[in-house]
C-alpha cells in the first residue's frame, strides 16, 4: 500500500506524497531511521530474554497446530482464493513490492524462534521467521555459526531457504539450501510433513526457490560449524579485471580455499579480493577492527583503502564481519542519505544504525516505487565464474554502477532431483558442481544522474538475456522483467509442477511466477498521472530467450 493510498486522493495528500518523494533522504532520517532504532532495540531485548529462558518445543507445536487449523478451515470454506502468509509485503527484505496478497486468503504464521541446537549432529532447528541477526547472536557466543550465515540481519531463515541465500562461504558449501537437513511444512490439506533428502528427495529439492508455493514452512534444520570469535581478513588489491577474475577463481576452487571469500569491484579495471579465516584474537590487539562501531567508515570504504595502501590484514569480530553490510545496506545508504558516510553524521548519529528496508518500503510513495524500478538498479546475476569478466563488461555498459558485489558460489547438479534452480551446464572435473559467481549492482546509474534517458526495461531485459545465454540465472528477490515464457525457460518447472500436483498445491497456493513478477503497473515508462487502469498483463514485446 502506498502513502497516497493511505492518505487518500486529496490535493493535500498528493502534495504531501510529492514532497516525500522529492525529499526522500530527509523523510527517512526523520522517520524510518529512529523507528528502526527503537524497533531493533526492542527486538534484541526480546531475543536476549528468549535465549536466557530457552526455547519451548511445546509452544512451537501449539503454534504449528494453529497454522494447521487455519488451513483446514480454508479447505472447509470452499474458498477459491489461494492461501499465502499474512505477513505484510512491506515487511519482507525483498526489493520487490508485491501485490498478490490482496487476492489471497492470509494465514497467520507467528513462528520466529530458535528451537534447538544439536552439537552432536551439528544442526540448529529454527522457525521460519528467525532472522540472521537473531541466529548469529544465539550461536556465536556458543562457538558455532551457520555454514552459510547471510549478511543482512533482517533476512529470515525461511525466506532464504525457500528463496535464495548466499554468503562468503558459498564457494565451499553452495547456496544456503545445500546446508538444509530438514524442512517441516504444512501442506494444502493441513497435514504436517518433515521432509529430508532421505524421506522424499523430490520434494526436498523442489522446496528451494518455491517461495512458499508448495506449503507453509513451519520449521527447518540447518547445518552449523565450529566458529572462533574473530576472522583474520586479508585484502588483496587488483588493478586489472583479468587479475581479479583469475585470482578469485583460483582461490575459490583451491583444496585449501579460504573459509570466507568475496570481491568488491570499484571500476572496470580495479577491485579488492577479501579472503578470511576463523581465528582467535591477535597478540597485537591494535589489529582488531570492530567495523560495525557506529563511528567507523562503512566497510566497503574500508576495503577500498587496499587499492592505495596495498595488501594488508586485520582481525574483525565475527558478528561484525557477518553483518558488515547491514549498517550501510551494502552501499545503498549513501544513495538514499548522501550525508550518512560523512564523519559528522557517523559520530553524531551513526548510533541510530541504518533504516530497516521494511520501513523504507512502508514509507514509500508511488513515485518513489516507480523511481526504484525505472531510475535505480538492484540487479544480481548468478553466472559461471568463467564468464565474470564478460559480465562486468556487460554491467559497465548497461549500468555503470559501482561498486559491484562478487560472491563465488558452488552450484550443484542434483540430476533427476533438480528443482527450480538451473543446473550447471559444465562441471568441475570429478565433481558434481561448478563454480559460479553472484555479481550484484546496486545504485543509481550515472546516466540517470546526468539527466539522460535510461531505459530500465531495455537494460535489465538485455542483462537477463545475457545471463541465460551464458548458463546463468537471476535471483527472484529483485524485480523480474522477463515474461512468463522466458521465466519458465530459465527455471525448469517440471519437478516443481509434479510436486504441486502431488501435494494438492494447485489452487491452494499461488505459483512462483505470481509472487515474483514485476507489477504490471510499474512497467509503464512514466508515472501515470491520470490514474487510469493499466492492463493486468503487459504485452509480450520481446522474443523468448534464445538457446545458449
SULMO-V240418 format. One record per residue. N is the residue number from 0. RES is the residue in one letter. OMEGA is omega in whole degrees, 0 to 359 (999 if undefined). Layout:
BEGIN
N,RES,OMEGA
N,RES,OMEGA
END
This chain:
BEGIN
0,X,182
1,X,177
2,X,181
3,X,178
4,X,181
5,X,185
6,X,183
7,X,186
8,X,179
9,X,178
10,X,179
11,X,181
12,X,179
13,X,178
14,X,179
15,X,179
16,X,179
17,X,179
18,X,179
19,X,177
20,X,184
21,X,184
22,X,187
23,X,183
24,X,179
25,X,180
26,X,180
27,X,182
28,X,184
29,X,186
30,X,186
31,X,184
32,X,179
33,X,178
34,X,177
35,X,180
36,X,181
37,X,179
38,X,182
39,X,179
40,X,180
41,X,182
42,X,179
43,X,178
44,X,179
45,X,181
46,X,180
47,X,178
48,X,180
49,X,180
50,X,182
51,X,186
52,X,172
53,X,180
54,X,180
55,X,180
56,X,180
57,X,179
58,X,176
59,X,180
60,X,179
61,X,179
62,X,179
63,X,178
64,X,178
65,X,176
66,X,180
67,X,180
68,X,179
69,X,180
70,X,179
71,X,176
72,X,176
73,X,179
74,X,182
75,X,183
76,X,183
77,X,183
78,X,175
79,X,176
80,X,182
81,X,180
82,X,170
83,X,177
84,X,180
85,X,181
86,X,182
87,X,182
88,X,183
89,X,179
90,X,182
91,X,180
92,X,179
93,X,176
94,X,176
95,X,170
96,X,188
97,X,180
98,X,186
99,X,187
100,X,181
101,X,180
102,X,184
103,X,166
104,X,188
105,X,183
106,X,180
107,X,179
108,X,183
109,X,187
110,X,188
111,X,187
112,X,172
113,X,190
114,X,187
115,X,170
116,X,180
117,X,184
118,X,174
119,X,178
120,X,182
121,X,177
122,X,170
123,X,179
124,X,185
125,X,170
126,X,191
127,X,182
128,X,170
129,X,185
130,X,186
131,X,177
132,X,178
133,X,182
134,X,180
135,X,177
136,X,182
137,X,188
138,X,188
139,X,177
140,X,178
141,X,181
142,X,179
143,X,175
144,X,169
145,X,176
146,X,174
147,X,181
148,X,188
149,X,197
150,X,185
151,X,190
152,X,186
153,X,179
154,X,184
155,X,179
156,X,181
157,X,179
158,X,181
159,X,185
160,X,176
161,X,174
162,X,179
163,X,177
164,X,181
165,X,180
166,X,186
167,X,172
168,X,186
169,X,175
170,X,177
171,X,190
172,X,189
173,X,178
174,X,186
175,X,180
176,X,180
177,X,179
178,X,178
179,X,176
180,X,183
181,X,170
182,X,171
183,X,185
184,X,169
185,X,185
186,X,184
187,X,179
188,X,177
189,X,179
190,X,178
191,X,179
192,X,168
193,X,189
194,X,176
195,X,176
196,X,183
197,X,186
198,X,182
199,X,185
200,X,179
201,X,181
202,X,180
203,X,182
204,X,177
205,X,184
206,X,176
207,X,181
208,X,182
209,X,173
210,X,175
211,X,182
212,X,174
213,X,181
214,X,178
215,X,177
216,X,180
217,X,175
218,X,173
219,X,176
220,X,182
221,X,177
222,X,176
223,X,178
224,X,176
225,X,181
226,X,175
227,X,188
228,X,181
229,X,165
230,X,173
231,X,186
232,X,173
233,X,180
234,X,185
235,X,180
236,X,177
237,X,185
238,X,168
239,X,181
240,X,176
241,X,180
242,X,182
243,X,183
244,X,183
245,X,182
246,X,179
247,X,179
248,X,181
249,X,179
250,X,187
251,X,184
252,X,182
253,X,177
254,X,179
255,X,183
256,X,175
257,X,180
258,X,177
259,X,183
260,X,173
261,X,174
262,X,175
263,X,182
264,X,184
265,X,174
266,X,181
267,X,180
268,X,185
269,X,177
270,X,181
271,X,173
272,X,177
273,X,176
274,X,189
275,X,180
276,X,171
277,X,180
278,X,170
279,X,180
280,X,179
281,X,177
282,X,178
283,X,186
284,X,180
285,X,179
286,X,177
287,X,183
288,X,179
289,X,194
290,X,183
291,X,171
292,X,189
293,X,184
294,X,183
295,X,173
296,X,181
297,X,187
298,X,183
299,X,173
300,X,177
301,X,179
302,X,184
303,X,180
304,X,179
305,X,180
306,X,179
307,X,187
308,X,182
309,X,183
310,X,177
311,X,179
312,X,165
313,X,179
314,X,184
315,X,174
316,X,192
317,X,181
318,X,175
319,X,180
320,X,182
321,X,186
322,X,185
323,X,182
324,X,182
325,X,187
326,X,182
327,X,187
328,X,193
329,X,175
330,X,183
331,X,184
332,X,178
333,X,176
334,X,183
335,X,181
336,X,186
337,X,181
338,X,188
339,X,180
340,X,180
341,X,180
342,X,182
343,X,179
344,X,183
345,X,182
346,X,183
347,X,187
348,X,182
349,X,180
350,X,177
351,X,181
352,X,180
353,X,174
354,X,180
355,X,181
356,X,180
357,X,180
358,X,174
359,X,179
360,X,181
361,X,180
362,X,186
363,X,172
364,X,178
365,X,179
366,X,179
367,X,180
368,X,178
369,X,179
370,X,179
371,X,179
372,X,191
373,X,184
374,X,188
375,X,184
376,X,161
377,X,188
378,X,172
379,X,170
380,X,178
381,X,190
382,X,174
383,X,185
384,X,178
385,X,181
386,X,186
387,X,182
388,X,178
389,X,181
390,X,177
391,X,177
392,X,178
393,X,179
394,X,180
395,X,180
396,X,186
397,X,191
398,X,185
399,X,183
400,X,176
401,X,0
402,X,172
403,X,179
404,X,179
405,X,175
406,X,171
407,X,186
408,X,167
409,X,172
410,X,187
411,X,171
412,X,181
413,X,174
414,X,183
415,X,181
416,X,178
417,X,179
418,X,182
419,X,180
420,X,179
421,X,178
422,X,177
423,X,178
424,X,175
425,X,178
426,X,172
427,X,182
428,X,177
429,X,182
430,X,174
431,X,178
432,X,171
433,X,180
434,X,176
435,X,177
436,X,170
437,X,175
438,X,185
439,X,176
440,X,182
441,X,178
442,X,180
443,X,180
444,X,177
445,X,178
446,X,178
447,X,180
448,X,179
449,X,180
450,X,181
451,X,174
452,X,178
453,X,186
454,X,183
455,X,183
456,X,180
457,X,187
458,X,180
459,X,178
460,X,178
461,X,179
462,X,176
463,X,180
464,X,176
465,X,182
466,X,179
467,X,184
468,X,183
469,X,177
470,X,180
471,X,180
472,X,183
473,X,171
474,X,185
475,X,175
476,X,179
477,X,177
478,X,182
479,X,183
480,X,180
481,X,168
482,X,188
483,X,180
484,X,179
485,X,180
486,X,183
487,X,171
488,X,179
489,X,184
490,X,183
491,X,185
492,X,189
493,X,179
494,X,180
495,X,182
496,X,177
497,X,180
498,X,176
499,X,179
500,X,183
501,X,185
502,X,183
503,X,183
504,X,180
505,X,183
506,X,180
507,X,179
508,X,174
509,X,171
510,X,179
511,X,181
512,X,181
513,X,184
514,X,189
515,X,184
516,X,176
517,X,179
518,X,183
519,X,183
520,X,180
521,X,180
522,X,181
523,X,185
524,X,179
525,X,174
526,X,181
527,X,184
528,X,186
529,X,175
530,X,175
531,X,180
532,X,174
533,X,179
534,X,181
535,X,177
536,X,178
537,X,177
538,X,179
539,X,186
540,X,182
541,X,175
542,X,176
543,X,182
544,X,181
545,X,173
546,X,179
547,X,999
END
